[in-house]
Structures are given as C-alpha cells and as structure tokens.
Amino acid sequence: MPRSRRSTKRPYAAAHVELDVDRATGGRSSVSAPDGEWVVQRVRGSDREYRCPGCDQLVRPGTAHVVAWRSDALLGDGVEHRRHWHASCWDARGRRGPTRR
C-alpha cells in the first residue's frame, strides 16, 4: 500500500501558530534612538557581575538585565563594545546619560 504524502507535522485543520520573533532572533532587536543605532538583547541573568554604565552600580549575577551595543560596532569587534545595563537604567538613558569615571 502506498504511503500518503501528507505531512504529519501539522494537520490541515490545525490553526497556524505565529512565529515568536523574540525567540527566533535570540531576543535581539534593533533600536533607533537619538544616541544612535543599538542592538539590544534582554537576558535573564548570568553567572558574572557587570558594572552598569547608567548608574555605575553592579549588575549582580542572576539578575535579568539588558546587553546593548552600537550596531556599527558589529562591523568591527562588537563583543568588546557590549555593555550590560540594568533594564531601568537602559530605559532611562535618554533622561540621564552614562556615568563618567
């Protein structure tokens, strides 16, 4: 008996499931702001401490935060230009700029 060529992955009557763009892009998005073009990725946490450039305080291990870098940095070594921000500091960066040491 010949096998059916019909796909078993999704029945014809099943509803289409929308693509989760955030999951498909690894959580990265492009942001255009007055301070430039940024690539932004929200992360759940990490096993290291980082210093937030917005408030100059530590982003503790395991804390959800934002990793951002200028999109033109992708042409060179973007990894060196990544900065780990508290989510609230990233959202407020237009009102208050990065701290200077």
ChimeraX attribute file (.defattr): number of C-alpha atoms within 10 A of each C-alpha:
attribute: neighborCount
match mode: 1-to-1
recipient: residues
	/A:1	3
	/A:2	4
	/A:3	5
	/A:4	7
	/A:5	6
	/A:6	9
	/A:7	8
	/A:8	8
	/A:9	6
	/A:10	10
	/A:11	9
	/A:12	10
	/A:13	6
	/A:14	7
	/A:15	8
	/A:16	8
	/A:17	6
	/A:18	6
	/A:19	8
	/A:20	9
	/A:21	11
	/A:22	12
	/A:23	9
	/A:24	9
	/A:25	10
	/A:26	11
	/A:27	13
	/A:28	17
	/A:29	15
	/A:30	14
	/A:31	13
	/A:32	12
	/A:33	9
	/A:34	6
	/A:35	10
	/A:36	11
	/A:37	15
	/A:38	17
	/A:39	19
	/A:40	21
	/A:41	19
	/A:42	19
	/A:43	17
	/A:44	11
	/A:45	15
	/A:46	14
	/A:47	9
	/A:48	10
	/A:49	14
	/A:50	17
	/A:51	15
	/A:52	23
	/A:53	20
	/A:54	22
	/A:55	19
	/A:56	15
	/A:57	12
	/A:58	14
	/A:59	21
	/A:60	17
	/A:61	13
	/A:62	13
	/A:63	16
	/A:64	16
	/A:65	22
	/A:66	22
	/A:67	19
	/A:68	22
	/A:69	21
	/A:70	20
	/A:71	18
	/A:72	13
	/A:73	16
	/A:74	13
	/A:75	8
	/A:76	10
	/A:77	10
	/A:78	15
	/A:79	10
	/A:80	10
	/A:81	13
	/A:82	15
	/A:83	17
	/A:84	23
	/A:85	26
	/A:86	24
	/A:87	17
	/A:88	12
	/A:89	20
	/A:90	22
	/A:91	13
	/A:92	12
	/A:93	15
	/A:94	12
	/A:95	7
	/A:96	12
	/A:97	14
	/A:98	14
	/A:99	10
	/A:100	8
	/A:101	5
